[in-house]
Amino acid sequence: MIPDFYEAWRQETDRQMTLDRQEAERRQKRELIDDMIRYVGIPLLVAAALIAPTVCQAVFGC
């Protein structure tokens, strides 16, 4: 009885630890992507907005 209970408890504990580890990895990847967007994407967007009038003028002769 006790060994069966312990085995079931141990399997459940291992499964929960695995799920927690996978969730932590997913969270870390999500944070990395958010950081990349924040530190690369936003400056590129600002640069594109600043350069847009020059490009419009050069291409279309506005």
All heavy atoms as TSV, in Angstrom:
chain	resi	resn	atom	element	x	y	z
A	1	MET	N	N	0.823	-1.196	0.000
A	1	MET	CA	C	0.000	0.000	0.000
A	1	MET	C	C	0.866	1.258	0.000
A	1	MET	O	O	0.699	2.114	-0.839
A	1	MET	CB	C	-0.926	-0.049	1.218
A	1	MET	CG	C	-1.869	1.111	1.296
A	1	MET	SD	S	-3.097	0.970	0.009
A	1	MET	CE	C	-4.082	2.358	0.375
A	2	ILE	N	N	1.775	1.349	0.943
A	2	ILE	CA	C	2.640	2.534	1.024
A	2	ILE	C	C	3.517	2.665	-0.223
A	2	ILE	O	O	3.606	3.752	-0.791
A	2	ILE	CB	C	3.493	2.500	2.310
A	2	ILE	CG1	C	2.607	2.542	3.548
A	2	ILE	CG2	C	4.513	3.631	2.324
A	2	ILE	CD1	C	1.919	3.860	3.778
A	3	PRO	N	N	4.160	1.576	-0.688
A	3	PRO	CA	C	4.988	1.728	-1.893
A	3	PRO	C	C	4.168	2.197	-3.108
A	3	PRO	O	O	4.642	3.001	-3.895
A	3	PRO	CB	C	5.567	0.341	-2.130
A	3	PRO	CG	C	5.598	-0.275	-0.777
A	3	PRO	CD	C	4.373	0.241	-0.083
A	4	ASP	N	N	2.928	1.705	-3.256
A	4	ASP	CA	C	2.088	2.145	-4.373
A	4	ASP	C	C	1.758	3.630	-4.239
A	4	ASP	O	O	1.807	4.373	-5.213
A	4	ASP	CB	C	0.787	1.333	-4.419
A	4	ASP	CG	C	1.038	-0.118	-4.796
A	4	ASP	OD1	O	2.102	-0.392	-5.401
A	4	ASP	OD2	O	0.183	-0.960	-4.485
A	5	PHE	N	N	1.418	4.047	-3.043
A	5	PHE	CA	C	1.113	5.451	-2.808
A	5	PHE	C	C	2.335	6.315	-3.091
A	5	PHE	O	O	2.237	7.339	-3.751
A	5	PHE	CB	C	0.654	5.659	-1.356
A	5	PHE	CG	C	0.528	7.112	-0.998
A	5	PHE	CD1	C	-0.552	7.855	-1.449
A	5	PHE	CD2	C	1.497	7.742	-0.241
A	5	PHE	CE1	C	-0.673	9.195	-1.137
A	5	PHE	CE2	C	1.391	9.086	0.078
A	5	PHE	CZ	C	0.303	9.810	-0.375
A	6	TYR	N	N	3.488	5.869	-2.597
A	6	TYR	CA	C	4.720	6.644	-2.815
A	6	TYR	C	C	5.041	6.727	-4.300
A	6	TYR	O	O	5.421	7.787	-4.795
A	6	TYR	CB	C	5.891	6.015	-2.057
A	6	TYR	CG	C	7.193	6.712	-2.326
A	6	TYR	CD1	C	7.469	7.937	-1.734
A	6	TYR	CD2	C	8.124	6.175	-3.214
A	6	TYR	CE1	C	8.654	8.610	-2.004
A	6	TYR	CE2	C	9.306	6.842	-3.486
A	6	TYR	CZ	C	9.566	8.052	-2.880
A	6	TYR	OH	O	10.727	8.707	-3.148
A	7	GLU	N	N	4.893	5.614	-5.019
A	7	GLU	CA	C	5.200	5.593	-6.452
A	7	GLU	C	C	4.279	6.560	-7.207
A	7	GLU	O	O	4.727	7.326	-8.053
A	7	GLU	CB	C	5.062	4.181	-7.010
A	7	GLU	CG	C	5.477	4.048	-8.456
A	7	GLU	CD	C	6.945	4.342	-8.698
A	7	GLU	OE1	O	7.785	4.094	-7.820
A	7	GLU	OE2	O	7.248	4.847	-9.800
A	8	ALA	N	N	2.993	6.542	-6.892
A	8	ALA	CA	C	2.046	7.444	-7.550
A	8	ALA	C	C	2.375	8.893	-7.205
A	8	ALA	O	O	2.348	9.769	-8.076
A	8	ALA	CB	C	0.620	7.104	-7.126
A	9	TRP	N	N	2.689	9.147	-5.948
A	9	TRP	CA	C	3.030	10.508	-5.523
A	9	TRP	C	C	4.289	10.975	-6.227
A	9	TRP	O	O	4.384	12.107	-6.702
A	9	TRP	CB	C	3.236	10.535	-4.004
A	9	TRP	CG	C	3.733	11.850	-3.508
A	9	TRP	CD1	C	2.996	12.969	-3.275
A	9	TRP	CD2	C	5.088	12.190	-3.207
A	9	TRP	NE1	N	3.810	13.993	-2.844
A	9	TRP	CE2	C	5.110	13.534	-2.792
A	9	TRP	CE3	C	6.295	11.483	-3.247
A	9	TRP	CZ2	C	6.276	14.178	-2.428
A	9	TRP	CZ3	C	7.452	12.134	-2.882
A	9	TRP	CH2	C	7.437	13.464	-2.475
A	10	ARG	N	N	5.282	10.078	-6.330
A	10	ARG	CA	C	6.558	10.426	-6.972
A	10	ARG	C	C	6.350	10.723	-8.455
A	10	ARG	O	O	6.906	11.680	-8.997
A	10	ARG	CB	C	7.554	9.275	-6.777
A	10	ARG	CG	C	8.930	9.605	-7.237
A	10	ARG	CD	C	9.538	10.626	-6.320
A	10	ARG	NE	N	10.790	11.055	-6.892
A	10	ARG	CZ	C	11.314	12.246	-6.723
A	10	ARG	NH1	N	10.713	13.108	-5.951
A	10	ARG	NH2	N	12.426	12.574	-7.286
A	11	GLN	N	N	5.545	9.914	-9.132
A	11	GLN	CA	C	5.274	10.160	-10.550
A	11	GLN	C	C	4.557	11.496	-10.753
A	11	GLN	O	O	4.886	12.247	-11.674
A	11	GLN	CB	C	4.429	9.025	-11.131
A	11	GLN	CG	C	5.203	7.746	-11.341
A	11	GLN	CD	C	4.318	6.621	-11.856
A	11	GLN	OE1	O	3.098	6.759	-11.937
A	11	GLN	NE2	N	4.940	5.502	-12.198
A	12	GLU	N	N	3.591	11.772	-9.910
A	12	GLU	CA	C	2.868	13.044	-10.014
A	12	GLU	C	C	3.802	14.222	-9.743
A	12	GLU	O	O	3.746	15.241	-10.431
A	12	GLU	CB	C	1.687	13.061	-9.033
A	12	GLU	CG	C	0.890	14.336	-9.073
A	12	GLU	CD	C	0.240	14.622	-10.410
A	12	GLU	OE1	O	-0.044	13.671	-11.168
A	12	GLU	OE2	O	0.010	15.800	-10.714
A	13	THR	N	N	4.663	14.085	-8.760
A	13	THR	CA	C	5.618	15.139	-8.440
A	13	THR	C	C	6.585	15.371	-9.603
A	13	THR	O	O	6.848	16.516	-9.977
A	13	THR	CB	C	6.408	14.778	-7.164
A	13	THR	OG1	O	5.486	14.574	-6.098
A	13	THR	CG2	C	7.372	15.881	-6.788
A	14	ASP	N	N	7.083	14.288	-10.189
A	14	ASP	CA	C	7.984	14.412	-11.341
A	14	ASP	C	C	7.281	15.069	-12.524
A	14	ASP	O	O	7.853	15.918	-13.205
A	14	ASP	CB	C	8.516	13.041	-11.759
A	14	ASP	CG	C	9.509	12.473	-10.765
A	14	ASP	OD1	O	9.987	13.230	-9.891
A	14	ASP	OD2	O	9.790	11.255	-10.849
A	15	ARG	N	N	6.025	14.675	-12.751
A	15	ARG	CA	C	5.264	15.255	-13.859
A	15	ARG	C	C	5.048	16.754	-13.628
A	15	ARG	O	O	5.231	17.562	-14.541
A	15	ARG	CB	C	3.913	14.546	-13.988
A	15	ARG	CG	C	3.116	14.983	-15.190
A	15	ARG	CD	C	1.760	14.301	-15.236
A	15	ARG	NE	N	0.867	14.807	-14.213
A	15	ARG	CZ	C	0.208	15.963	-14.297
A	15	ARG	NH1	N	0.351	16.733	-15.355
A	15	ARG	NH2	N	-0.596	16.354	-13.323
A	16	GLN	N	N	4.725	17.126	-12.410
A	16	GLN	CA	C	4.500	18.538	-12.099
A	16	GLN	C	C	5.789	19.350	-12.233
A	16	GLN	O	O	5.780	20.466	-12.743
A	16	GLN	CB	C	3.933	18.692	-10.679
A	16	GLN	CG	C	3.482	20.087	-10.367
A	16	GLN	CD	C	2.369	20.560	-11.290
A	16	GLN	OE1	O	1.455	19.799	-11.600
A	16	GLN	NE2	N	2.456	21.789	-11.746
A	17	MET	N	N	6.899	18.771	-11.813
A	17	MET	CA	C	8.189	19.465	-11.952
A	17	MET	C	C	8.533	19.661	-13.420
A	17	MET	O	O	9.045	20.712	-13.809
A	17	MET	CB	C	9.289	18.685	-11.228
A	17	MET	CG	C	9.215	18.816	-9.733
A	17	MET	SD	S	10.397	17.811	-8.772
A	17	MET	CE	C	11.855	17.816	-9.738
A	18	THR	N	N	8.254	18.660	-14.250
A	18	THR	CA	C	8.507	18.766	-15.682
A	18	THR	C	C	7.646	19.865	-16.303
A	18	THR	O	O	8.129	20.680	-17.096
A	18	THR	CB	C	8.229	17.425	-16.385
A	18	THR	OG1	O	9.066	16.423	-15.804
A	18	THR	CG2	C	8.516	17.504	-17.869
A	19	LEU	N	N	6.366	19.896	-15.923
A	19	LEU	CA	C	5.479	20.938	-16.441
A	19	LEU	C	C	5.927	22.326	-15.992
A	19	LEU	O	O	5.909	23.276	-16.780
A	19	LEU	CB	C	4.044	20.682	-15.987
A	19	LEU	CG	C	3.351	19.464	-16.591
A	19	LEU	CD1	C	1.988	19.251	-15.935
A	19	LEU	CD2	C	3.212	19.598	-18.084
A	20	ASP	N	N	6.358	22.439	-14.748
A	20	ASP	CA	C	6.843	23.725	-14.247
A	20	ASP	C	C	8.091	24.176	-14.997
A	20	ASP	O	O	8.236	25.349	-15.322
A	20	ASP	CB	C	7.138	23.644	-12.751
A	20	ASP	CG	C	5.878	23.504	-11.906
A	20	ASP	OD1	O	4.775	23.762	-12.424
A	20	ASP	OD2	O	6.014	23.115	-10.729
A	21	ARG	N	N	8.985	23.245	-15.266
A	21	ARG	CA	C	10.208	23.571	-15.999
A	21	ARG	C	C	9.875	24.026	-17.422
A	21	ARG	O	O	10.443	25.003	-17.918
A	21	ARG	CB	C	11.132	22.349	-16.036
A	21	ARG	CG	C	12.504	22.672	-16.571
A	21	ARG	CD	C	13.483	21.502	-16.541
A	21	ARG	NE	N	13.263	20.536	-15.487
A	21	ARG	CZ	C	12.855	19.263	-15.688
A	21	ARG	NH1	N	12.629	18.824	-16.915
A	21	ARG	NH2	N	12.698	18.442	-14.682
A	22	GLN	N	N	8.943	23.323	-18.070
A	22	GLN	CA	C	8.545	23.717	-19.426
A	22	GLN	C	C	7.898	25.098	-19.431
A	22	GLN	O	O	8.151	25.902	-20.332
A	22	GLN	CB	C	7.584	22.683	-20.007
A	22	GLN	CG	C	8.232	21.373	-20.334
A	22	GLN	CD	C	7.236	20.312	-20.755
A	22	GLN	OE1	O	6.020	20.468	-20.575
A	22	GLN	NE2	N	7.739	19.222	-21.304
A	23	GLU	N	N	7.076	25.385	-18.436
A	23	GLU	CA	C	6.444	26.700	-18.340
A	23	GLU	C	C	7.490	27.790	-18.134
A	23	GLU	O	O	7.401	28.868	-18.720
A	23	GLU	CB	C	5.421	26.717	-17.202
A	23	GLU	CG	C	4.739	28.047	-17.014
A	23	GLU	CD	C	3.942	28.488	-18.222
A	23	GLU	OE1	O	3.443	27.632	-18.972
A	23	GLU	OE2	O	3.821	29.710	-18.421
A	24	ALA	N	N	8.492	27.517	-17.301
A	24	ALA	CA	C	9.557	28.495	-17.070
A	24	ALA	C	C	10.339	28.751	-18.359
A	24	ALA	O	O	10.690	29.899	-18.653
A	24	ALA	CB	C	10.487	28.002	-15.968
A	25	GLU	N	N	10.599	27.703	-19.134
A	25	GLU	CA	C	11.305	27.884	-20.407
A	25	GLU	C	C	10.471	28.706	-21.377
A	25	GLU	O	O	10.993	29.581	-22.075
A	25	GLU	CB	C	11.642	26.526	-21.011
A	25	GLU	CG	C	12.730	25.780	-20.263
A	25	GLU	CD	C	12.921	24.361	-20.776
A	25	GLU	OE1	O	12.188	23.926	-21.701
A	25	GLU	OE2	O	13.804	23.671	-20.236
A	26	ARG	N	N	9.154	28.426	-21.439
A	26	ARG	CA	C	8.270	29.205	-22.309
A	26	ARG	C	C	8.240	30.667	-21.895
A	26	ARG	O	O	8.288	31.559	-22.742
A	26	ARG	CB	C	6.850	28.642	-22.255
A	26	ARG	CG	C	6.556	27.696	-23.379
A	26	ARG	CD	C	5.084	27.328	-23.404
A	26	ARG	NE	N	5.018	25.913	-23.090
A	26	ARG	CZ	C	4.436	25.356	-22.038
A	26	ARG	NH1	N	3.787	26.075	-21.193
A	26	ARG	NH2	N	4.484	24.073	-21.826
A	27	ARG	N	N	8.176	30.913	-20.602
A	27	ARG	CA	C	8.151	32.288	-20.092
A	27	ARG	C	C	9.451	33.010	-20.434
A	27	ARG	O	O	9.444	34.173	-20.838
A	27	ARG	CB	C	7.936	32.273	-18.576
A	27	ARG	CG	C	7.622	33.628	-18.005
A	27	ARG	CD	C	7.326	33.571	-16.512
A	27	ARG	NE	N	6.392	32.533	-16.136
A	27	ARG	CZ	C	6.682	31.498	-15.333
A	27	ARG	NH1	N	7.877	31.375	-14.816
A	27	ARG	NH2	N	5.774	30.593	-15.038
A	28	GLN	N	N	10.574	32.307	-20.309
A	28	GLN	CA	C	11.872	32.916	-20.613
A	28	GLN	C	C	11.960	33.271	-22.102
A	28	GLN	O	O	12.440	34.352	-22.463
A	28	GLN	CB	C	12.993	31.958	-20.226
A	28	GLN	CG	C	14.371	32.541	-20.397
A	28	GLN	CD	C	15.457	31.565	-19.976
A	28	GLN	OE1	O	15.204	30.373	-19.807
A	28	GLN	NE2	N	16.656	32.059	-19.811
A	29	LYS	N	N	11.492	32.383	-22.971
A	29	LYS	CA	C	11.503	32.668	-24.411
A	29	LYS	C	C	10.607	33.853	-24.738
A	29	LYS	O	O	10.957	34.706	-25.553
A	29	LYS	CB	C	11.044	31.435	-25.197
A	29	LYS	CG	C	12.056	30.327	-25.234
A	29	LYS	CD	C	11.527	29.125	-25.980
A	29	LYS	CE	C	12.487	27.965	-25.908
A	29	LYS	NZ	N	11.950	26.764	-26.563
A	30	ARG	N	N	9.441	33.900	-24.105
A	30	ARG	CA	C	8.510	35.010	-24.338
A	30	ARG	C	C	9.136	36.327	-23.901
A	30	ARG	O	O	9.021	37.342	-24.596
A	30	ARG	CB	C	7.222	34.749	-23.567
A	30	ARG	CG	C	6.085	35.641	-23.961
A	30	ARG	CD	C	4.785	35.287	-23.248
A	30	ARG	NE	N	4.522	33.875	-23.177
A	30	ARG	CZ	C	4.287	33.201	-22.028
A	30	ARG	NH1	N	4.285	33.835	-20.889
A	30	ARG	NH2	N	4.047	31.912	-22.045
A	31	GLU	N	N	9.821	36.321	-22.753
A	31	GLU	CA	C	10.474	37.540	-22.279
A	31	GLU	C	C	11.598	37.951	-23.217
A	31	GLU	O	O	11.805	39.144	-23.460
A	31	GLU	CB	C	11.005	37.330	-20.868
A	31	GLU	CG	C	9.910	37.260	-19.815
A	31	GLU	CD	C	10.430	36.879	-18.445
A	31	GLU	OE1	O	11.659	36.649	-18.301
A	31	GLU	OE2	O	9.617	36.794	-17.516
A	32	LEU	N	N	12.326	36.981	-23.760
A	32	LEU	CA	C	13.397	37.287	-24.708
A	32	LEU	C	C	12.835	37.941	-25.965
A	32	LEU	O	O	13.376	38.942	-26.457
A	32	LEU	CB	C	14.162	36.013	-25.067
A	32	LEU	CG	C	15.294	36.176	-26.062
A	32	LEU	CD1	C	16.387	37.081	-25.499
A	32	LEU	CD2	C	15.867	34.813	-26.428
A	33	ILE	N	N	11.732	37.407	-26.474
A	33	ILE	CA	C	11.108	37.991	-27.662
A	33	ILE	C	C	10.604	39.397	-27.364
A	33	ILE	O	O	10.770	40.315	-28.170
A	33	ILE	CB	C	9.974	37.075	-28.174
A	33	ILE	CG1	C	10.581	35.796	-28.753
A	33	ILE	CG2	C	9.123	37.786	-29.216
A	33	ILE	CD1	C	9.575	34.735	-29.095
A	34	ASP	N	N	9.992	39.574	-26.189
A	34	ASP	CA	C	9.529	40.908	-25.808
A	34	ASP	C	C	10.686	41.895	-25.732
A	34	ASP	O	O	10.573	43.039	-26.177
A	34	ASP	CB	C	8.813	40.868	-24.460
A	34	ASP	CG	C	7.449	40.204	-24.548
A	34	ASP	OD1	O	6.949	39.994	-25.671
A	34	ASP	OD2	O	6.891	39.886	-23.476
A	35	ASP	N	N	11.811	41.460	-25.181
A	35	ASP	CA	C	12.985	42.336	-25.097
A	35	ASP	C	C	13.512	42.676	-26.485
A	35	ASP	O	O	13.903	43.814	-26.742
A	35	ASP	CB	C	14.092	41.680	-24.271
A	35	ASP	CG	C	13.769	41.651	-22.789
A	35	ASP	OD1	O	12.837	42.374	-22.364
A	35	ASP	OD2	O	14.446	40.906	-22.054
A	36	MET	N	N	13.521	41.689	-27.383
A	36	MET	CA	C	13.994	41.952	-28.739
A	36	MET	C	C	13.105	42.978	-29.432
A	36	MET	O	O	13.596	43.884	-30.103
A	36	MET	CB	C	14.040	40.643	-29.541
A	36	MET	CG	C	15.158	39.718	-29.114
A	36	MET	SD	S	15.081	38.066	-29.843
A	36	MET	CE	C	14.926	38.411	-31.557
A	37	ILE	N	N	11.805	42.840	-29.264
A	37	ILE	CA	C	10.873	43.797	-29.877
A	37	ILE	C	C	11.094	45.183	-29.284
A	37	ILE	O	O	11.130	46.185	-29.994
A	37	ILE	CB	C	9.422	43.327	-29.687
A	37	ILE	CG1	C	9.164	42.106	-30.549
A	37	ILE	CG2	C	8.440	44.441	-30.027
A	37	ILE	CD1	C	7.845	41.422	-30.286
A	38	ARG	N	N	11.257	45.230	-27.968
A	38	ARG	CA	C	11.405	46.519	-27.296
A	38	ARG	C	C	12.696	47.212	-27.715
A	38	ARG	O	O	12.702	48.407	-27.989
A	38	ARG	CB	C	11.402	46.306	-25.780
A	38	ARG	CG	C	11.480	47.601	-24.999
A	38	ARG	CD	C	11.411	47.358	-23.504
A	38	ARG	NE	N	10.214	46.653	-23.124
A	38	ARG	CZ	C	10.201	45.468	-22.487
A	38	ARG	NH1	N	11.315	44.882	-22.153
A	38	ARG	NH2	N	9.062	44.892	-22.185
A	39	TYR	N	N	13.807	46.488	-27.756
A	39	TYR	CA	C	15.105	47.136	-27.982
A	39	TYR	C	C	15.519	47.193	-29.441
A	39	TYR	O	O	16.435	47.933	-29.780
A	39	TYR	CB	C	16.189	46.433	-27.161
A	39	TYR	CG	C	15.946	46.588	-25.682
A	39	TYR	CD1	C	15.686	45.487	-24.885
A	39	TYR	CD2	C	15.943	47.846	-25.089
A	39	TYR	CE1	C	15.440	45.636	-23.530
A	39	TYR	CE2	C	15.704	48.003	-23.739
A	39	TYR	CZ	C	15.456	46.894	-22.958
A	39	TYR	OH	O	15.212	47.045	-21.630
A	40	VAL	N	N	14.860	46.435	-30.307
A	40	VAL	CA	C	15.198	46.468	-31.730
A	40	VAL	C	C	14.034	46.995	-32.556
A	40	VAL	O	O	14.210	47.872	-33.389
A	40	VAL	CB	C	15.615	45.060	-32.227
A	40	VAL	CG1	C	15.862	45.065	-33.722
A	40	VAL	CG2	C	16.850	44.575	-31.490
A	41	GLY	N	N	12.852	46.477	-32.304
A	41	GLY	CA	C	11.693	46.813	-33.114
A	41	GLY	C	C	11.258	48.257	-32.989
A	41	GLY	O	O	10.981	48.929	-33.991
A	42	ILE	N	N	11.190	48.765	-31.791
A	42	ILE	CA	C	10.733	50.146	-31.576
A	42	ILE	C	C	11.705	51.160	-32.183
A	42	ILE	O	O	11.268	52.073	-32.886
A	42	ILE	CB	C	10.459	50.404	-30.083
A	42	ILE	CG1	C	9.248	49.578	-29.652
A	42	ILE	CG2	C	10.233	51.879	-29.808
A	42	ILE	CD1	C	8.930	49.624	-28.182
A	43	PRO	N	N	13.026	51.026	-31.960
A	43	PRO	CA	C	13.931	51.969	-32.631
A	43	PRO	C	C	13.838	51.906	-34.162
A	43	PRO	O	O	13.927	52.936	-34.829
A	43	PRO	CB	C	15.325	51.548	-32.152
A	43	PRO	CG	C	15.075	50.925	-30.823
A	43	PRO	CD	C	13.759	50.222	-30.975
A	44	LEU	N	N	13.628	50.709	-34.713
A	44	LEU	CA	C	13.462	50.600	-36.166
A	44	LEU	C	C	12.186	51.299	-36.621
A	44	LEU	O	O	12.172	51.960	-37.664
A	44	LEU	CB	C	13.429	49.134	-36.593
A	44	LEU	CG	C	14.766	48.417	-36.601
A	44	LEU	CD1	C	14.566	46.952	-36.958
A	44	LEU	CD2	C	15.724	49.067	-37.571
A	45	LEU	N	N	11.133	51.174	-35.856
A	45	LEU	CA	C	9.882	51.853	-36.185
A	45	LEU	C	C	10.055	53.371	-36.141
A	45	LEU	O	O	9.592	54.087	-37.037
A	45	LEU	CB	C	8.784	51.413	-35.214
A	45	LEU	CG	C	7.389	51.972	-35.457
A	45	LEU	CD1	C	6.869	51.513	-36.817
A	45	LEU	CD2	C	6.455	51.531	-34.348
A	46	VAL	N	N	10.743	53.859	-35.146
A	46	VAL	CA	C	11.003	55.297	-35.033
A	46	VAL	C	C	11.861	55.766	-36.204
A	46	VAL	O	O	11.583	56.804	-36.812
A	46	VAL	CB	C	11.667	55.634	-33.681
A	46	VAL	CG1	C	12.165	57.069	-33.646
A	46	VAL	CG2	C	10.695	55.368	-32.538
A	47	ALA	N	N	12.892	55.000	-36.531
A	47	ALA	CA	C	13.756	55.369	-37.656
A	47	ALA	C	C	12.961	55.391	-38.958
A	47	ALA	O	O	13.137	56.293	-39.786
A	47	ALA	CB	C	14.920	54.396	-37.763
A	48	ALA	N	N	12.078	54.426	-39.143
A	48	ALA	CA	C	11.262	54.393	-40.360
A	48	ALA	C	C	10.337	55.604	-40.426
A	48	ALA	O	O	10.143	56.198	-41.494
A	48	ALA	CB	C	10.452	53.101	-40.412
A	49	ALA	N	N	9.776	55.976	-39.291
A	49	ALA	CA	C	8.889	57.148	-39.271
A	49	ALA	C	C	9.658	58.426	-39.569
A	49	ALA	O	O	9.143	59.332	-40.237
A	49	ALA	CB	C	8.199	57.251	-37.912
A	50	LEU	N	N	10.890	58.505	-39.096
A	50	LEU	CA	C	11.694	59.706	-39.345
A	50	LEU	C	C	12.182	59.789	-40.784
A	50	LEU	O	O	12.326	60.882	-41.337
A	50	LEU	CB	C	12.877	59.754	-38.374
A	50	LEU	CG	C	12.517	59.956	-36.903
A	50	LEU	CD1	C	13.775	59.849	-36.048
A	50	LEU	CD2	C	11.844	61.298	-36.692
A	51	ILE	N	N	12.444	58.650	-41.391
A	51	ILE	CA	C	13.004	58.649	-42.747
A	51	ILE	C	C	11.903	58.671	-43.811
A	51	ILE	O	O	12.173	58.976	-44.987
A	51	ILE	CB	C	13.943	57.435	-42.935
A	51	ILE	CG1	C	14.846	57.626	-44.161
A	51	ILE	CG2	C	13.188	56.158	-43.116
A	51	ILE	CD1	C	16.007	58.490	-43.901
A	52	ALA	N	N	10.654	58.406	-43.439
A	52	ALA	CA	C	9.556	58.317	-44.401
A	52	ALA	C	C	9.406	59.571	-45.269
A	52	ALA	O	O	9.244	59.446	-46.495
A	52	ALA	CB	C	8.253	57.995	-43.685
A	53	PRO	N	N	9.448	60.776	-44.719
A	53	PRO	CA	C	9.307	61.950	-45.605
A	53	PRO	C	C	10.414	62.041	-46.655
A	53	PRO	O	O	10.160	62.399	-47.807
A	53	PRO	CB	C	9.385	63.127	-44.628
A	53	PRO	CG	C	8.996	62.577	-43.307
A	53	PRO	CD	C	9.471	61.159	-43.320
A	54	THR	N	N	11.619	61.690	-46.279
A	54	THR	CA	C	12.737	61.737	-47.229
A	54	THR	C	C	12.541	60.718	-48.340
A	54	THR	O	O	12.769	61.018	-49.524
A	54	THR	CB	C	14.067	61.477	-46.498
A	54	THR	OG1	O	14.178	62.401	-45.422
A	54	THR	CG2	C	15.241	61.622	-47.435
A	55	VAL	N	N	12.122	59.536	-47.972
A	55	VAL	CA	C	11.874	58.490	-48.976
A	55	VAL	C	C	10.735	58.892	-49.892
A	55	VAL	O	O	10.813	58.737	-51.116
A	55	VAL	CB	C	11.586	57.130	-48.289
A	55	VAL	CG1	C	11.138	56.073	-49.294
A	55	VAL	CG2	C	12.820	56.641	-47.523
A	56	CYS	N	N	9.686	59.427	-49.326
A	56	CYS	CA	C	8.533	59.872	-50.124
A	56	CYS	C	C	8.974	60.952	-51.128
A	56	CYS	O	O	8.585	60.911	-52.291
A	56	CYS	CB	C	7.438	60.394	-49.201
A	56	CYS	SG	S	5.987	61.000	-50.075
A	57	GLN	N	N	9.779	61.869	-50.665
A	57	GLN	CA	C	10.247	62.948	-51.513
A	57	GLN	C	C	11.132	62.412	-52.641
A	57	GLN	O	O	11.040	62.827	-53.790
A	57	GLN	CB	C	11.034	63.961	-50.673
A	57	GLN	CG	C	11.059	65.340	-51.231
A	57	GLN	CD	C	11.650	66.312	-50.235
A	57	GLN	OE1	O	12.431	65.927	-49.353
A	57	GLN	NE2	N	11.296	67.579	-50.359
A	58	ALA	N	N	12.022	61.476	-52.298
A	58	ALA	CA	C	12.933	60.927	-53.294
A	58	ALA	C	C	12.197	60.065	-54.310
A	58	ALA	O	O	12.501	60.107	-55.512
A	58	ALA	CB	C	14.020	60.102	-52.611
A	59	VAL	N	N	11.239	59.297	-53.872
A	59	VAL	CA	C	10.560	58.361	-54.772
A	59	VAL	C	C	9.458	59.049	-55.581
A	59	VAL	O	O	9.362	58.878	-56.798
A	59	VAL	CB	C	9.978	57.166	-53.974
A	59	VAL	CG1	C	9.115	56.270	-54.855
A	59	VAL	CG2	C	11.117	56.359	-53.351
A	60	PHE	N	N	8.651	59.823	-54.927
A	60	PHE	CA	C	7.484	60.398	-55.577
A	60	PHE	C	C	7.640	61.865	-55.960
A	60	PHE	O	O	6.785	62.443	-56.616
A	60	PHE	CB	C	6.250	60.229	-54.684
A	60	PHE	CG	C	5.926	58.808	-54.358
A	60	PHE	CD1	C	6.073	58.322	-53.072
A	60	PHE	CD2	C	5.482	57.941	-55.350
A	60	PHE	CE1	C	5.779	57.014	-52.775
A	60	PHE	CE2	C	5.187	56.632	-55.049
A	60	PHE	CZ	C	5.336	56.156	-53.766
A	61	GLY	N	N	8.696	62.484	-55.495
A	61	GLY	CA	C	8.920	63.888	-55.797
A	61	GLY	C	C	7.879	64.797	-55.166
A	61	GLY	O	O	7.477	65.795	-55.761
A	62	CYS	N	N	7.426	64.435	-53.971
A	62	CYS	CA	C	6.393	65.207	-53.269
A	62	CYS	C	C	6.852	66.601	-52.946
A	62	CYS	O	O	7.812	66.941	-52.447
A	62	CYS	CB	C	5.975	64.492	-51.976
A	62	CYS	SG	S	5.252	62.884	-52.284
